[in-house]
Amino acid sequence: MFPCNMELTVESIEGTSYQNFLDYIRSEKTLKNYLLYLNQFLAVIPDDLFVKNIGKKPSTISEDKINQFVILARSNTDLTKQIIKAYVRELKTKVEKKEVSASNIKNRLKPIKALFAANEIDFAWKLINKSLPKVGKTPDRAYTREEIKLMLDNAGDIVDRIIILLFSSAGFRVEAWDYLTWNDVKFFYTEDKEHKGLAIRIYAGDAEEYWTHGTPEAQSALLLYREKWNTRFGRYPEPSDPLIVATKVLCPKRLRMGGVRTRIVRLLRSVGIRLPLEDGKIRHDVPADHGFRKYFNTMMRRAKVNYLDKEDMMGHDNGLESSYERYTEEDFERFPEYQKAIPFLTIDDSERHKLEVVTLQNEKDILKLKVHENKELEIQLKEERRARLQFEQEIKQTLAKLREEKLTNWNSN
């Protein structure tokens, strides 16, 4: 039964174009970006077009102006097409001047398309899409291990180290820092209680939630930070506490993605990795935060990690494959596959040396096992050879006996 106090109002039924747009966009980050680009688009439309076609001067309030533009689009589709075409031409001019990238034009059109879709406005985008400049390969790259090591060597505090190590070894996006809590991290240990690595849940509670993993090096940094947390706040972090907190606060307060990005950029500038842009360049060679994700992807490929496992650990959509897979994330079945990449993802030289020693010891143990197995196989082969010779000797004796009996019977007859 429906609750008796439930009631629909005329306003809630009719809604607004802006509310339809809000309902259409699920991601908070996507909505924020879409509103930014949408308002930039609306700002360049001449006021006279609104006055002439809907009889109103456009509002300075974002919500009202979006509603007015939808009215304009419904009343005059041809004019709307001309507005968007002119907007694309201006953006193409900026691409030629290298003020924006070709891919940025598509991003600026996405919120307009979403606004039309949310309000069921039938609009032909084919000709506009064909007029867009071809998107080439993005000329950016991943960080190198040497660059990440330089950042670690010059990190201001343990928080900087955790940001660098988790970013580079887990490969998640910067937005994840707004979600992460201590409940999202699971530590793994060897039989000797040595650090083995970790699992970390990204976007917990969100439709895009997934699990990835981190290195023993990142695990050690987090456990050290946990002890410092106890010293600072007089208690260990609760499961619901944010994973990392701002430094100048009396109570645990999340260090959000904006603060994380600020720390990274400051560190990059201090070590000379992120210098001012040269004339004509619109972006740096390495994205400040996304460069870690590119490094993660590169190292996973070098380690020959299974492609679908790697894509899952990056939160990528695998299409129909995800509908048929039967992994249980909480069982961390992908961790053995991730372990292939740990030597590639470990940054500190001493940690890498430890891994090399462990790897060599494992190889030595495997070699000993193979030698032992070979000796056992050799003994088994000798036993089989002896048994075969004995069997052949018995056959010969039996045949000789049969011939002798046959010859005796023949003589007697």
N, C-alpha and C positions, 0 to 999 in steps of 0.2 A: 504494500500500500504506500501511496505517496504521503509525505508528511503533511498534516493538515494546515500548517502555517506557510506552506509553499504558495507563492502567488507570482504570476507573470504580469509585468506592467507593459504599457504600450511602448515605452522607451526601450525596455529590454528586448521586445519583439522586433521593433523596427531597427534598432541599433544605429550605428553610423559606419561610414566607409572606413574611418580610422580604426574603430573597434573590430571590424571584419579583418583588417590588416593585422592587428594585434593577435587575433585568434588564429590567423593563418600561419604565423611564425612561431615555431616551438622553442627555438634556442634563444636565450636571453642575449648572448653575444651577437648572434646573427641579427636580431632585432635592433640592437644598438648600432651596428654597422649599416643596416638598411636605412634606418632613420637618418643617419648622418648623410648618406649619399642621396636619399630622397629629398631632404631639405636643401642640399646643394643644387639639385636639379630644379626644384620649385623656385629657388631664389633667382634664377636667370630668366624665368618666364616674365615677359613684360606685363605690368599691371593692367595696361589697356586691354589686353586680350581677355582678362577676367571680366572687366567692366563691360566690354562689348558683347560678350557671349552669355554671361550669367547675371549681369547687372549689378555686380558687386566688386569693390576693390578687394584684392586678396588680403586676408588677415595676416597679422604678424605672428600669430600663435600657430605653432607647427600643426597641431591637431586640426584646427579649423581650416588651415590652408590645404591640408591633404584632402579633407572633405570637399572643399571647393574645387580642387583639381579633378576629383572623380566626377563631380557634376559636369564640369567642362568636358571631360572625356566622353561622358554619356551623350551630351547634347551635340557635340561636334567632333566626330571621329576623324574626319579628314584633317581638321585643324590640329588635332592631337598628334596625328602622324607627322605633320609638318614640323611641329614643335620638337618632337623626338628626333627627327631627321636632322634638324638644325643643331640640336644638342650634340648628336653624334659627330657632325662635321666639325664642331668646335673642339671636341675631344680628340678627333683625328689630327687636328692642327697641333694640339699639345703633344701628341705622340711624335709627330714629325720634329717638333722642337725638343724632344726627349724630356719633356716635363712630366709626362706620365707614361706608363707602359701600355702596350696593346691589350694585355690581359685585364688592365684596370678598367677599360671601357666596358667589358662584359660585366664586371663587378658593379659598375655604376648603373647598368641597365637592369640588373637582377631585381632590385627593390621596386622598380616601376612595373616589371612583369608580375611580381608578387602582389602588388597593389591591385592590378587589373584582375589577376586570378582570384584574389580574395573577394572581389566585388563582382565577379562573374561578368566582366567586360570582355566581349569577344573582340580581339584585336589581332590583326595579321602582322606577325613579327618577321616573316620570311625575308622580305626585301630589306628590312633594316639590318637583320642578321648578316645578309650577304654583303652589305656595305661596310661591315666592320673589318678593320685591318687584321691580317693574319698574325696569329700569336706565335712567336718564335720560342725557342728554348730559353728559359730564364737563365741569365748569365751569372747566377750566384753559385756558391759551393758550400760544402760542409767545413766545419773546423777540422784542423789536423790535430793529431794527438799531441804534437809539440805545442800547439797554441793552447790547447786545454790544459796541458801541464804547466805552461807559463801562467795561466790564470790561477791554477791551484797554488803554485809557488808564491803568488802575490795576493792571495785571498786575504781580505781584511779580518775575517773571523770564521768561526765554525759554520755560521749560516751560509756564507758565501761558498764554502766547501761543499755543503750539502746540496745547494742549488746546482752547482757545477756537476757533482758526481751523480745526482739523481737524473738531471737533465740528460747527461751524456750516456748513462748506462741503462736508463729506462725509456728514453725517447718519447716522452709525452709532450703535449703542447703546453704553452705557458698558462692557458686558461685553467689547467688542472689544479694549479696552486690555490685557486679559490674554493676548491672542494676538499683537498686532502686533509685527513685527520689521522691520528695514531691508530684508529680502528682499521684503516685502509692498508696497513703495513703488516706483513707476516714475515718473520725472520726464520731462516733455515740454518741448521747446524749439522756438522759431521758427527760421526760416532765419537770422535775425540773432543767434541764441543768447540771445534773451530768454526769460524764464520764461513758459511757456504753460499750465502746470497739471500735475496729477499723477493717477495711478491708484493706488488703494490696495485691497489684498485684505483682506477681513474674514473672520475665523474660518478662517484658513488650515488646511487639513487636516481640518476639521470637515465633517459632512454639510451644514451650512448655509452653507458657503463661498460668497462672492460678491465681485464687484468694484464699487467705486464710484469717484468722482473728487473732486479737490480743486482749489481756485483757485490761480492764480499767487501770490497773497498767502500762502497756506499753504505753497506750495512754497518761497518765499523764507525763511520762518521756519524750515522744516525744514533747509534747506541751511546757514543761519546756525548752527543748533543742531549740525549735523554738524561745523562748524569748531570750535565750543566744546567738543565732545566730544573732538576731537583735542588741543586744548589741555589739557583736564582729565585724560585718560587716556593721553596720549602716543601715540595711534593713532586712526585713523578707525574707525568702527563696522564690525564684520563683518556679513555678511548675516543671520547667525543672532542677532545682538544685539537685545535689546528696543528698540523704537522710542524710548521715553523711559525714563529711569532715575531712581531716587530721588536726591535731591540730596546727602544726607549719607552717602555710601558711598564706599569706596576703590576697589571694583571695580564694573563695571556690573551693577546689580541692578534688575529691572523695577519701575517704579512701577505698581502694580496698580490695579484699578478703584476699590477702597476709598480709596486715596490720591488718585486723580484726583477722586473725588467730594468728598473733604475739602477739596481745594484750591479747587474750584468754590464750595462753600458758604461757605468763609472769604472768598473774594473777593466773593461776592454780599452777604454781611453788611457787608463793609467799605465797599461803595459804596452801601449802603442799598436794594438791590433786594429782599433777602430779610429782611424784618422779622419779629419774633415774631408768631405766629398770634393773631388776635383771638379773643375768647370766642365759642365756637360753631363756629369753623372747624376743619376736620380736615385741610386741605391748603392749600398755598400756591397762588397764582394761576398761577405758572409752575413746572413740575417742574425741579429743579436741573439735572439732566443731560438729561432727555428734552425740555426746552424748546428745546435746540439742534436736535434731530431734527425737532421741529414747525416750527422756523424754516426748516430745509432744505426740508421738504415744501411749506411755504407759498411760498417763493421759486421753487421749481421749477415750481409751478403758475402763478405770476404770469408766469414766463418762457415759458409755453406749451410746456414740454418734453413730449414724447410721453408719454402716461400709462403705458404698459407699460414704457418705458425708465426712467421715474421710479420705478416700483414695483420694478423689478429693481435699481436703484441704491440702494434702501432695504432690499433683502433680503427683500421681501415675496413670498409665493407667488402666482403668477399662474394657478394651476389648470392647465387643459389647455394654455394658451398656452405654458407653459414646455416642454411635451412636444414641441411642434411647431416652436419657434423654432430657428434655425440660427446664432445669434450665436456667435462664438468670443471668449470673454472676453479672452484674451491679445492679441487684435488691437485691443482697445479701440474697437470699432466704435460704441460709444455716446458716446464723448467729444465728437464734433461736436454731438450733441444736448445734452450737458451744457454746452457752451460758451455756449448761449443764456442760461443762468442765471448765468454768471460775473459779469456786472455787478450782478445782484441779490444775489449771495452775497458779494461783496467788501465788507469792513467799513471799512477805513481810507480816509479821505477822499482822501489823496494817491494811493492805489492806484486809487480810483474815478476820480479825475481823469485818471490815466494811461490807464485804460480808455476814458474818454470821448474823450480825444485820439486814441487808436488807432481808436476807432469812427468818429469824425468823419473821420479820415484815410482809413479804409476806404471810408466813404460818398463822400468826395471822389474817391477813385480810381475807385469804381464809376461816379460821375457823369461823370468824364472819359472813362471807357470807353464809357459810353452816348452821350456827345456825339460821340466818335470814330466809334462804330458808326452814329449817325444821319447823320453827314457822309458816311460810306461808302455808306449806304443812299440818301442824297440823290443822290450821284454815280451810283449804280447805276440809280436811277429816271430820271435825266436821260438816261443812255445807252440805257435801254430805250425811253424816249419818242422819242429821236432815231432809234433803229433802227426803231421802229414807223412814224414819219412817213416815213422813207426807204422802208420796205416799201410803205406806202400809195401813195407817189408812183410807185414802180416798177409797182405794180398798175394805176394810172391810165394810165401810159404804155403798158403792155402792152395794155390794153383799147382805148385810142385807136388803137394800131397795128393791132389786129385789125379794128376798125370801118373803118379806112381801106382795108385790104386787101380786106375784104368789099365795100365800095363800089366799088372799082376793078374787081373781078371782075364785079360786077353790070352796070357800064357797058359793059364789054367784051363781054358777052353780049347 
